[in-house]
Amino acid sequence: MKPFSELLDRLLYAPARTSKLALLEDYFRSVPDPDRGFGLAAIAGTLSLRVAKSGVIRELVAERTDPELFHWSYDFVGDLAETAALMWPEQQAGRDWPHLSEVVVAMDELPRGQLTRQIASWLDTLDATGRWALLKLATGSLRVGASAGLARAALARYGGVEPALVEEAWYATAPPYLDLFAWLDGRMPRPEIAHVPVFRPLMLAHPLDDEQASKLDLAEYSAEWKWDGIRVQVVAVRGHVRLYSRTGDDVGPAFPEVVERVRFEGVLDGELLVAREGEVASFNDLQQRLNRKAVTPAMLQDYPALVRLYDILFDGEEDLRGLPFLERRERLEAFVARERPEGMDLSPLIPDTGLDELDRMRRSAREGGTVEGLMLKRKDSLYVPGRPKGLWWKWKRDAHLVDCVLMYAQRGHGKRSSYYSDYTFGAWQDGPDGEELVPVGKAYAGYTDEELKLLDRWIRDHTIERFGPVRAVEPRLVFEVAFDSIHPSSRHKSGVAMRFPRIARIRWDKPAAEADRLATLVDLMG
Amino acid sequence: MHPERWVQVRPEGLYVVPGDFYVDPVRPVDRAVITHGHSDHCRGGHGAMLATEATLAIAAARLGEGMAPSRQAAAYGETIRVGEVDVTLYPAGHVLGSAQVLMEHQGGRIVVSGDYKRRADPTCTGFEPVPCDVFVTEATFGLPVFRHPPIEEELRRLLHSIELFPERCHVVGAYTLGKAQRLIVELRRAGWDRPIYVHGALAAMNELYRGFGVELGELRPATAGAKGEPRRELEGAVVIAPPSAIADRWARRLPDPVICQASGWMRVKQRAKQGGIELPLVISDHADWDELLQTLDEVGAPRVWITHGREEALQYAARKRGYGAEALRLVGYDEEGS
């Protein structure tokens, strides 16, 4: 439990991906089986423990601490589990730490009442970081900024193997991943994946700009629409069906109707969309179905899911990834004609045409809001995991551009920790005392290193207030902000949320009063 | 005579009437007794200053020789008559030269502890409990969530991190007086014998500590050489700097630093995260919660006055233990470098 708690603690503070990878790799190297496998599962979110409610923590704390002192402490710390971990009466004796595996097994097997007692006695043996980790684990809320994808990347580093090999093997194994580690340690062959519905690492596209587009030999490429949904991989093997997201998370539980309708065997690549009677709805509609734990019949009714297919990786057990794109496309069309998969359709190819026509189509994509632009795929491209150069391109519609005013700047992390690199910007609206700025977005990218230095100096020179790592600045600097789309949002004061906002230009020259108004942004939602 | 009758809280600080002096005044006064050299307790402009020899030296280094025209050094345990009060300094274990002030008047005994800690610190003399009628205590970490782990444990985490990230440098934010030198000495004890790199603001105090016989080993300036050029020799090194410098412009000269901070506040995760700290080290020169209560019991004073920090919780806990506890609400003491 001690190495695990120290790992969680350090992951919580590590700003950079490379640091997190090094921390995880060190953990896999220094902790024996089966603890490291359970630690991995806890981080990757594959440990399905019965989760204790925060009431359990309150109950334990009430037994062991003074309520007045708890009140003041909670008020100061602000997090229940952390407060309990910090103020738990420390036991000087023993220090007989439980193993993580003991904790996991007990959480799985003990009846609730007994488990509460067991948690109390563990708390007695741990130090503050150990108690914090235990309570976070018990309440199912680790939140240390590490994902399953990150954990798998660390495994690949640990074993010195290609990430794609780990990606595939991952789904054929389960906590505590003994066979996975045995393979990475070179003691056993890779876990068998043939008859398991594993995730097949995706082939990804590079963004294409206008200049690159003009240099492409279009005869070599096949064009199709880039749908504005989420990329999914439908895997059906021997009656097991999985719906994997781009990052290899199983999103099947959120879309049960898609999973239930699968009758075929194979692996298909496509876009998950919401569509009513063949009419694709906006990304905003799809969002109503994402990240939901429970799916209600009303949601199935109001936001019906559709998978729009654009590639086939396996037909039955036959691996098609070694075929060129056009041959796979033929196989996909034949597959769809043969299997007639319910709730799925084919993403049509755009007939070969010239650059100008494609460009016009790409630009016209904004209306309707269901298409993000075009995909250009080399006709002879094999299905190569990762982001191989020059094979697939995404040519997005032009970004929206608005002029906003810098309001707050926050210091960055890691290499940017001394720079004010995260910017909150606002648009004008009518306020009780005339024109006022309302925050409409936040961006951390789009500027050069040289510009970052200038911005950092400007912010330090124009600060009007400081709140810890955040500075409020004089409302004088205008950013031209680019973003892909804008949606209504009840979580933001402005009522709007941008997708992928970035700084397109710094308008040192432009008076702040001439920046855009909130109403202009609202109009862009269409 | 009731202690309230001869000790008063005034805007200048704690005033001792029959001795006509203040303890750690926050404004210039005629006569001051100073517990230790941190800037919130030891300010310039007083007429006369009584303190330990080390505290006087620290004050002179910080404030210049003109800090107080008249100075008197007292050894630990040596009683000096000031007006109608017998004043004796006892070690407080906070930083080099830090003292508690025992004041005796007409049979009454009051101890002003200043800032103190109970852990062993190789750079200063350890705290000594002094029996008294009124014990005046700080409450910087006056909440049960504050419990400092052993320093060896925190340094083990630092050294492990250096092993893990050999190509980066570890910059540790530590208050320039006391914390920095303690950290250096404890690192030496933990076996770190390579040069330690220090921010320029530490140089004067490091020299002063050395003058009082504290061995620091080889120290080098952290930012010698060209500005804006990260130095290769700092890869894998430990750099110590004031907390204000570690995440700001000064740190840009360090090669991909792991930002660490040595402070009791690092115990609370949100505090560490907000400060952009990548490796928080819970190392404090103050008593933690358990030690505050332990100290009240060891000193055994029936009455406890609480000066600065989180008074409510400590007052509550002291009363539950049967002490008459009051918050003095002195202003002007900060939490920097705790």
Interface residues (C-beta under 8 A of the other chain):
Chain A: E6 R10 L12 Y13 A14 P15 S19 A22 L23 D26 T65 D66 E68 L69 W72 S73 F76 V77 G78 D79 E82 T83 L86 M87 E90 D127 A128 W132 R411 H413 G414 K415 S417 S418 G468 P469
Chain B: L143 P144 V145 F146 R147 P149 R157 S161 L164 F165 A247 D248 R249 W250 A251 R252 D256 V258 I259 R267 V268 K269 Q270 A272 K273 Q274 G275 G276 I277 E278 L279 P280 D290 R310 E312 A313 Y316 A317 K320
